[in-house]
Amino acid sequence: MKTLLKRLGAVALLGAVLAAHGSAVTAAGVLAPPQDEVLLTVSGAIAETNTEAGEAVFDRAMLEALDPVIIETSTIWTDGVQRFRGVQLVTLLDRLGAEGTILRALALNDYAIEIPVSDAVEGGPIIAFERGGEPMSVRDKGPLWVIYPYDAVPEYKSERIYARSIWQLVSIEVLP
Amino acid sequence: MAIGLTALLWLDLTQRIDKLATSQSDNTQWTISQLEVDYFRLVLAVETASHDDLGAVGDLRTRFDIFYSRWRTLARAEAYALLPEDARYKAAQAEVNRVLDAAVPLIDGPEADLLAGLPALQAQLDAIREPVRTIALRGLDIFAEQSDQQRREIVALILRTGLVTLVLLVVLTIAAILMIAAGRRAREDAQRIEEVNRNLSMIVETSLDAIIVADAEGIVRAYNPAAEAIFGWTQAEIIGQPMAEMMIPAHHRAAHAAGMKRFLTTGERRIIGAGRVQMEACHKSGRRFPVEVSITHERVGGRHVFVSFLRDITHRLRA
């Protein structure tokens, strides 16, 4: 019951966010080149790109434009409930017209993990770029950290999902 | 009691399953093994940068941040929360913390200062080589211990499940045996009662004496073939009718009613239970004739039942 309420709460929050920025989600178009330091590189089976090499690269401002949502959850790596803000994986994939089944995520520390595209659902994982309202440094598992709403969905409290919660994320390859 | 015991065991079982259902740790072993890897990559980056390779400074900073992050993750890991007070481990941890904290200003500072401080940083990193290794090995130890612990818990859980199942099985078996026994007893009882009833009704049906059963209101409830022959009324005509009006001559009815009332209010008996008594009865045709009657009284399920055994003694008196 409690979980259901939490989930409903998350959906309501999401709804409010979507309503406020609704236009941006559907605003398809050519992906503009980044103006600032590149935080994330997406390659592979995607329709939208902005580099010669056929990748989609994002700076902080571009991520901000992808209707970030907030997940409040505790994690096994932090103390207490944390407030993460970031782009939903599903939003990112939709924006890029990604056609694949597997996401190969790579971290700055050479950690790599495969995330099924089926994980990318509304109310599912986000690519967090803020924690407690502050950008995250590399020393603090930043700048990007894949976060699932562990508290809201008990199924996310599993070792498999923890392994997919990649921090210091730098690139995603969309595999068919 | 068995149900209570079983419920208790199940409660315990479900609680344990709940605990196992959500994981509290990620792959700690991976983090532990990566600690040394990240350490050596940092040492390598320092070495590369100190060979005057300007491009390598950015990489050095990244390597430092990665090692720093890994160290913090491991230090915080739930696995270490169970760590016993281990002096050697504590000292190693403090040493690594000290070196990392001291290096932060250098890493974050201007490039020139960082390059100048590289030999010192290298020395510091060399100094924590053993502590890092100690902690990594200790971590593996703890991890192995935790795995063992977890396995023991799962084994205990399975045994507990088996026990619960066994208890349930025993309880159900006992219940089934009791139910079968009760069923057989009920069937035997029903058979016996049926037999008794059959015998009884045979006796009543074939009796030469009239047998009349009446209730407290004097209403006829049962009436046998001999009674039909003596009184002329058929069963269909008399059952449910007041006995006094059908079978007792008019001038005796007041005495009969008074006797019944006296018995029901005070329990005083004149005729009931007095053995054979002679009195006058009335035939369907209105003919009066002498009878010998014995009346017994019973209470069946809180209700009064009067049973009269009665024979026509016209012939005997004539003789």
Interface residues (C-beta under 8 A of the other chain):
Chain A: I76 W77 T78 D79 L108 N109 Y111 S137 V138 R139 D140 K141 P154 K157 S158 E159 Y162 A163 S165 W167 Q168
Chain B: A21 T22 S23 Q24 S25 D26 N27 Q34 D38 T62 D65 I66 Y68 S69 R70 R72 T73 R76 A77 E78
